[in-house]
Amino acid sequence: MKTTTSFRVNLCLFTVLLAGCAAPKVSTTKRNPPLEISSDQQDSIVVMTYNVENLFDTVDDDDRNDETFLPIEKKQNEAHKELCRKNNGTNERYLKECLEFDWSEELLSLKVNRIAEVILSVNDGNGPDVLIVEEVENINALRILNRALGDKAYPTEVLLEGPDVRGIDVGMLSRFPLKNAELHAIPLVEYDLASRPTRSILQADYELPGGDILTAFGVHFPSPGHKNSERVLAFSVLKEAFHHLPDNRMVVAGGDFNITSENDDKTNIIDFEMGRDFMASHKVGCGDCQGTSYFHYTDEKYRWSFLDIIFASNNMEPGKATAPYELDKSSIFVAKDVAFQSDNRGQPQRFFSWEWDAPRGVSDHWPVVLTLVKKR
């Protein structure tokens, strides 16, 4: 067992305090029996991470700020309007969306069908074997997305609700049976780095054919507009969870790490924080990829950035792997070939904006995909 100073007790206590001294809500499900895949059939494992941008259901939940993503008929009362004004202040775009955006069942269906088309654009139309998705409201929203995949729906669904006040979480869909799932809280408030809690790290341990275990971490780190120290703390929680795993456990950590190219150029945060234990997808492969998101922050220049990354543990390094699978560096790519994923400038196109008359894209991120191959 790897040894390191443990945050586990503090993090669990922090999660309970956020929930008002009550246990956090937990939702997991397996919709279908796990797929029967023999060891000699599972020669590769395809992993994808995708920020699906505001995947909410149409139900008004009291414990999250989901008032923007409701049907228009639920927005006609004064209580809703007051909540919009309270949570969005003078931000014209967000206030208008909260008051006037009609998040109908039809729009939700269009959104999930487009996400499903992107998911099924990889792995010969089958989608990845392990899918990590960010910005999912709850287990119901994850199930709605899974149903949109039709006969390619996943047997294992995982989403543990964290403390984020926006009400967005990290979820996973997988073809493998689940052995364990847990959340690792990022104690920003406890360390006076933020005024409100952020999204926790989701850990899911999957049993592969033949009995090997693959641990997948799903993350959605604090946004680029926040302090770099917040992402440093998030990395420390991720590494703490990793170092509690058994030696030689195969691990992938995927999600929206919110590290801009400017941020990494100035701090070398990716290599400094993760280089000892992991390979970063866009640093070991994906040579002709531009990035997964295009925007600007502090330097006022629009840039491509790999906000979305999949890290693979170093025990799966090609040619040196001590684990049963190894990373195929040539397999790493950004999945962006579905027409509505990009605008006329060739950049990720979000699903909807208040300036538009109708939905155009699917998400303001492109997903990253890699393959692990079984050693011969």
C-alpha positions as CSV (number, residue, x, y, z in Angstrom):
1,M,0.0,0.0,0.0
2,K,1.4,3.4,-0.9
3,T,1.8,5.7,2.2
4,T,1.1,9.4,2.5
5,T,-0.4,11.8,5.0
6,S,-4.2,11.2,5.0
7,F,-7.0,13.8,4.4
8,R,-9.6,11.1,4.6
9,V,-11.1,11.8,8.0
10,N,-11.1,15.6,7.5
11,L,-12.6,15.3,4.1
12,C,-15.4,13.0,5.3
13,L,-16.1,15.4,8.2
14,F,-16.1,18.3,5.7
15,T,-18.7,16.6,3.5
16,V,-21.0,15.9,6.4
17,L,-20.8,19.5,7.7
18,L,-21.7,20.8,4.2
19,A,-24.8,18.6,4.3
20,G,-25.9,20.2,7.5
21,C,-24.6,17.5,9.8
22,A,-26.4,14.8,7.8
23,A,-25.0,12.1,5.5
24,P,-24.6,13.2,1.9
25,K,-27.2,11.9,-0.6
26,V,-25.9,9.0,-2.6
27,S,-27.3,7.7,-5.9
28,T,-26.0,4.7,-7.8
29,T,-27.7,2.3,-10.0
30,K,-27.2,-0.6,-12.4
31,R,-29.9,-0.6,-15.1
32,N,-29.0,-3.9,-16.7
33,P,-26.9,-6.9,-15.8
34,P,-23.2,-6.4,-16.5
35,L,-22.1,-7.4,-20.0
36,E,-20.7,-10.9,-20.3
37,I,-17.2,-10.3,-21.7
38,S,-14.7,-13.0,-21.5
39,S,-11.0,-12.2,-20.8
40,D,-9.8,-13.0,-24.3
41,Q,-12.5,-10.7,-25.8
42,Q,-11.6,-7.6,-23.8
43,D,-8.3,-6.8,-25.5
44,S,-8.8,-3.0,-25.1
45,I,-10.5,-0.5,-22.9
46,V,-11.7,2.8,-24.4
47,V,-12.0,5.7,-22.0
48,M,-13.6,9.1,-22.7
49,T,-14.1,12.3,-20.7
50,Y,-16.7,14.8,-21.8
51,N,-18.0,18.0,-20.2
52,V,-21.5,18.0,-21.5
53,E,-22.3,21.5,-20.3
54,N,-25.3,22.0,-18.1
55,L,-27.1,18.7,-18.4
56,F,-30.1,19.3,-16.2
57,D,-33.5,17.5,-16.0
58,T,-36.7,19.6,-16.0
59,V,-37.5,19.0,-12.3
60,D,-37.2,21.8,-9.8
61,D,-35.0,20.6,-6.9
62,D,-35.0,22.6,-3.7
63,D,-31.4,21.8,-2.8
64,R,-29.7,23.2,-6.0
65,N,-29.7,26.3,-8.1
66,D,-31.5,24.7,-11.1
67,E,-34.0,27.6,-11.7
68,T,-32.6,28.4,-15.1
69,F,-33.2,24.9,-16.4
70,L,-36.9,24.7,-15.9
71,P,-39.8,24.8,-18.4
72,I,-41.2,28.3,-18.9
73,E,-44.5,27.4,-17.3
74,K,-42.6,26.9,-14.0
75,K,-41.1,30.4,-14.2
76,Q,-44.2,32.5,-14.0
77,N,-44.4,32.9,-10.2
78,E,-42.8,35.8,-8.3
79,A,-40.8,33.4,-6.1
80,H,-38.9,32.1,-9.1
81,K,-38.3,35.6,-10.4
82,E,-36.9,36.7,-7.0
83,L,-34.6,33.7,-6.9
84,C,-33.3,34.5,-10.4
85,R,-32.5,38.1,-9.3
86,K,-30.9,36.9,-6.1
87,N,-28.6,34.3,-7.7
88,N,-27.7,36.2,-10.9
89,G,-27.6,39.8,-9.8
90,T,-26.9,42.2,-12.6
91,N,-25.4,39.7,-15.0
92,E,-27.7,40.3,-18.0
93,R,-27.1,37.0,-19.8
94,Y,-27.6,34.8,-16.7
95,L,-30.6,36.8,-15.5
96,K,-32.3,36.7,-18.9
97,E,-31.8,32.9,-19.2
98,C,-33.1,32.3,-15.7
99,L,-36.3,34.3,-16.4
100,E,-37.0,33.5,-20.0
101,F,-35.2,30.3,-21.1
102,D,-37.7,27.5,-21.8
103,W,-35.8,24.4,-20.8
104,S,-38.6,22.1,-22.1
105,E,-38.7,18.3,-22.4
106,E,-38.2,18.8,-26.1
107,L,-35.0,20.8,-25.6
108,L,-33.7,18.3,-23.1
109,S,-34.4,15.5,-25.5
110,L,-32.5,17.3,-28.3
111,K,-29.6,18.0,-26.0
112,V,-29.2,14.4,-24.8
113,N,-29.6,13.0,-28.3
114,R,-26.8,15.2,-29.5
115,I,-24.6,14.2,-26.6
116,A,-25.4,10.5,-27.4
117,E,-24.4,11.0,-31.0
118,V,-21.0,12.4,-30.0
119,I,-20.5,9.5,-27.5
120,L,-21.3,6.9,-30.2
121,S,-19.0,8.6,-32.7
122,V,-16.1,6.7,-31.1
123,N,-15.1,3.1,-30.8
124,D,-16.8,1.9,-34.0
125,G,-20.1,3.3,-33.0
126,N,-20.2,1.6,-29.6
127,G,-19.0,4.5,-27.5
128,P,-16.3,4.2,-24.8
129,D,-16.1,1.4,-22.3
130,V,-15.8,3.9,-19.5
131,L,-17.3,7.4,-19.9
132,I,-16.7,10.2,-17.5
133,V,-19.1,13.1,-17.8
134,E,-19.1,16.5,-16.1
135,E,-21.9,19.0,-15.5
136,V,-24.6,16.5,-14.9
137,E,-27.3,17.6,-12.4
138,N,-28.2,14.3,-10.8
139,I,-28.6,10.6,-11.3
140,N,-31.9,11.2,-13.1
141,A,-30.2,13.4,-15.7
142,L,-27.5,10.7,-16.2
143,R,-30.2,8.1,-16.7
144,I,-31.9,10.2,-19.3
145,L,-28.6,10.5,-21.2
146,N,-28.0,6.8,-20.9
147,R,-31.5,5.9,-22.3
148,A,-30.7,8.1,-25.3
149,L,-28.0,5.7,-26.2
150,G,-30.6,3.1,-27.1
151,D,-29.2,-0.4,-27.4
152,K,-25.7,0.9,-26.6
153,A,-26.9,2.0,-23.1
154,Y,-24.5,1.2,-20.3
155,P,-25.2,-1.4,-17.6
156,T,-23.5,0.6,-14.9
157,E,-24.4,4.2,-13.9
158,V,-22.6,6.1,-11.1
159,L,-23.3,9.5,-9.7
160,L,-22.7,10.6,-6.1
161,E,-24.2,14.0,-5.3
162,G,-21.6,16.5,-4.0
163,P,-21.8,19.9,-2.4
164,D,-21.6,22.2,-5.4
165,V,-24.3,24.9,-5.1
166,R,-24.8,25.0,-8.9
167,G,-26.1,21.5,-8.7
168,I,-23.7,20.0,-11.2
169,D,-21.8,16.8,-10.5
170,V,-19.5,14.3,-12.1
171,G,-21.0,11.0,-13.3
172,M,-19.8,7.8,-15.0
173,L,-21.2,5.2,-17.4
174,S,-19.4,2.0,-17.8
175,R,-19.7,-1.5,-19.4
176,F,-18.0,-3.0,-16.4
177,P,-19.5,-3.9,-13.0
178,L,-18.9,-1.5,-10.2
179,K,-17.0,-2.7,-7.1
180,N,-16.9,0.5,-5.1
181,A,-17.8,4.2,-5.5
182,E,-17.0,7.2,-3.2
183,L,-16.5,10.9,-3.2
184,H,-13.4,12.9,-2.2
185,A,-14.3,16.4,-1.1
186,I,-12.1,19.3,-2.0
187,P,-12.0,21.5,1.2
188,L,-11.6,24.9,-0.4
189,V,-13.8,26.7,2.2
190,E,-12.0,24.9,5.0
191,Y,-8.7,26.3,3.7
192,D,-10.2,29.8,3.1
193,L,-9.6,29.5,-0.7
194,A,-13.2,30.0,-1.7
195,S,-16.5,31.3,-0.3
196,R,-18.5,28.2,-1.2
197,P,-17.8,24.5,-1.8
198,T,-16.7,23.1,-5.1
199,R,-17.3,19.8,-6.9
200,S,-16.0,16.7,-5.3
201,I,-13.8,14.0,-7.0
202,L,-15.7,10.8,-7.9
203,Q,-13.9,7.5,-7.6
204,A,-15.3,4.4,-9.2
205,D,-13.6,1.0,-9.1
206,Y,-14.6,-1.4,-11.9
207,E,-14.0,-5.1,-12.2
208,L,-12.6,-6.0,-15.6
209,P,-13.0,-9.4,-17.3
210,G,-10.5,-11.7,-15.6
211,G,-10.8,-10.0,-12.3
212,D,-8.4,-7.0,-12.7
213,I,-9.6,-3.7,-11.2
214,L,-9.5,-0.4,-13.0
215,T,-10.0,2.7,-10.8
216,A,-11.4,5.8,-12.6
217,F,-11.4,9.2,-11.0
218,G,-13.8,11.8,-12.5
219,V,-13.0,15.5,-11.8
220,H,-14.3,19.0,-12.4
221,F,-11.8,21.3,-10.9
222,P,-12.4,25.0,-10.0
223,S,-12.7,27.2,-13.1
224,P,-9.8,29.2,-14.7
225,G,-11.3,32.4,-13.2
226,H,-10.5,31.0,-9.7
227,K,-7.1,31.0,-7.9
228,N,-4.5,28.6,-9.1
229,S,-4.1,27.5,-5.5
230,E,-7.7,26.0,-5.6
231,R,-6.6,23.7,-8.4
232,V,-3.4,22.8,-6.5
233,L,-5.5,21.8,-3.5
234,A,-7.8,19.8,-5.8
235,F,-4.7,18.0,-7.2
236,S,-3.6,17.2,-3.6
237,V,-6.9,15.5,-2.9
238,L,-6.7,13.5,-6.1
239,K,-3.2,12.4,-5.4
240,E,-4.1,11.5,-1.8
241,A,-6.9,9.3,-3.1
242,F,-4.6,7.7,-5.6
243,H,-1.9,6.9,-3.0
244,H,-4.5,5.1,-0.9
245,L,-5.0,2.5,-3.6
246,P,-3.2,-0.8,-3.7
247,D,0.2,-0.9,-5.4
248,N,0.0,-1.5,-9.2
249,R,-3.7,-0.6,-9.4
250,M,-4.5,0.6,-12.9
251,V,-5.9,4.2,-12.7
252,V,-7.3,6.8,-15.0
253,A,-8.2,10.3,-13.9
254,G,-10.3,12.1,-16.4
255,G,-12.4,15.3,-16.5
256,D,-12.4,19.0,-16.8
257,F,-9.3,20.1,-14.9
258,N,-9.8,23.7,-16.0
259,I,-6.1,24.3,-16.6
260,T,-5.7,26.8,-19.5
261,S,-2.6,26.8,-21.7
262,E,-1.7,30.1,-20.1
263,N,-2.0,28.6,-16.6
264,D,0.2,25.6,-17.5
265,D,2.8,27.8,-19.3
266,K,3.2,30.0,-16.2
267,T,3.1,27.3,-13.5
268,N,3.9,23.9,-15.1
269,I,1.1,22.7,-12.9
270,I,0.3,19.5,-14.9
271,D,3.8,18.1,-14.8
272,F,4.6,19.4,-11.3
273,E,1.4,17.9,-9.8
274,M,0.9,14.7,-11.8
275,G,4.1,13.9,-13.7
276,R,5.5,11.6,-11.0
277,D,2.6,9.2,-11.1
278,F,0.7,9.8,-14.4
279,M,0.8,10.4,-18.1
280,A,-1.3,13.3,-19.4
281,S,-3.2,12.5,-22.5
282,H,-2.3,15.6,-24.6
283,K,1.4,15.6,-23.4
284,V,2.1,12.0,-24.5
285,G,-0.1,11.8,-27.5
286,C,-2.7,13.7,-29.6
287,G,0.2,15.5,-31.3
288,D,-1.9,17.3,-33.9
289,C,-4.8,18.2,-31.5
290,Q,-5.4,21.9,-30.9
291,G,-7.2,21.6,-27.6
292,T,-10.7,21.0,-26.2
293,S,-11.8,24.6,-25.5
294,Y,-11.1,28.0,-27.0
295,F,-11.4,31.2,-24.9
296,H,-9.4,33.8,-23.0
297,Y,-8.9,34.8,-19.4
298,T,-6.2,37.0,-17.9
299,D,-4.0,37.6,-20.9
300,E,-7.0,38.8,-23.0
301,K,-5.9,36.5,-25.9
302,Y,-8.0,33.8,-27.2
303,R,-6.2,30.5,-27.0
304,W,-6.7,26.8,-27.4
305,S,-6.5,24.9,-24.1
306,F,-6.7,21.3,-23.0
307,L,-9.2,21.9,-20.1
308,D,-10.1,18.3,-20.5
309,I,-7.5,15.6,-19.8
310,I,-7.3,11.9,-19.2
311,F,-4.4,10.9,-16.9
312,A,-3.2,7.3,-17.1
313,S,-1.1,5.9,-14.3
314,N,2.6,5.3,-15.0
315,N,2.3,1.6,-14.4
316,M,0.6,1.5,-17.9
317,E,3.4,3.2,-19.7
318,P,3.9,1.6,-23.1
319,G,6.9,-0.8,-23.2
320,K,7.4,-0.5,-19.5
321,A,4.0,-1.4,-18.1
322,T,3.8,-3.5,-15.0
323,A,0.0,-3.6,-15.1
324,P,-2.1,-5.9,-17.3
325,Y,-2.9,-3.1,-19.7
326,E,-0.8,-0.3,-21.2
327,L,-1.7,3.0,-22.7
328,D,-1.8,3.2,-26.5
329,K,-0.4,6.7,-27.1
330,S,-1.4,6.6,-30.7
331,S,-5.0,6.1,-29.7
332,I,-5.4,9.5,-28.0
333,F,-7.6,12.0,-29.8
334,V,-10.2,14.8,-29.4
335,A,-13.6,13.6,-30.6
336,K,-15.0,16.5,-32.7
337,D,-16.2,15.1,-36.0
338,V,-19.9,15.4,-35.4
339,A,-21.1,18.5,-37.4
340,F,-22.9,20.4,-34.6
341,Q,-20.0,20.1,-32.2
342,S,-18.2,23.0,-34.0
343,D,-19.2,26.5,-35.1
344,N,-18.2,28.2,-38.4
345,R,-14.8,29.1,-36.9
346,G,-14.1,25.5,-36.1
347,Q,-14.4,25.9,-32.3
348,P,-16.6,24.1,-29.8
349,Q,-20.2,25.3,-30.0
350,R,-22.4,25.3,-26.9
351,F,-25.9,24.1,-27.1
352,F,-27.7,27.3,-26.4
353,S,-27.2,31.0,-25.8
354,W,-29.7,33.7,-24.9
355,E,-28.7,35.6,-28.0
356,W,-29.8,32.8,-30.3
357,D,-33.3,31.9,-31.5
358,A,-32.7,28.2,-31.4
359,P,-30.1,25.7,-30.2
360,R,-27.0,25.3,-32.4
361,G,-24.4,23.1,-30.8
362,V,-24.1,20.6,-28.0
363,S,-21.3,21.7,-25.5
364,D,-18.6,24.3,-25.1
365,H,-16.1,21.4,-24.7
366,W,-14.8,18.7,-26.9
367,P,-14.2,15.2,-25.4
368,V,-10.9,13.4,-25.1
369,V,-10.6,9.7,-25.8
370,L,-7.8,7.1,-25.2
371,T,-7.4,3.4,-25.3
372,L,-5.7,1.0,-22.9
373,V,-4.6,-2.3,-24.6
374,K,-4.0,-5.6,-22.9
375,K,-0.4,-6.7,-22.8
376,R,0.5,-9.7,-24.9
